[in-house]
């Protein structure tokens, strides 16, 4: 993820629980946990650390090998750092992020 004057890279693992039914559309819920590396240009702030999130969505089965998927993922971070400006300590933290996505899956 690129932001103004910053680069954020997230590494992690997740699990989705598919709620099977008699329809070709399968809802799912999921959770993830990982590590977030945050590099802010021209700054000594260190906001890197653990991240975790929740996810929900729908999966549509085209045939036995191909699925389409759409969902929403919300990631949370409790990482913060303190910077001193003009003698004042200021706590800086990352905001939670929300991501809408679509994707295609190949099952083998």
Helices and strands as residue ranges (DSSP letters): E 2-3, E 6-19, E 25-40, E 49-61, E 66-77, E 80-85, E 88-93, E 97-106
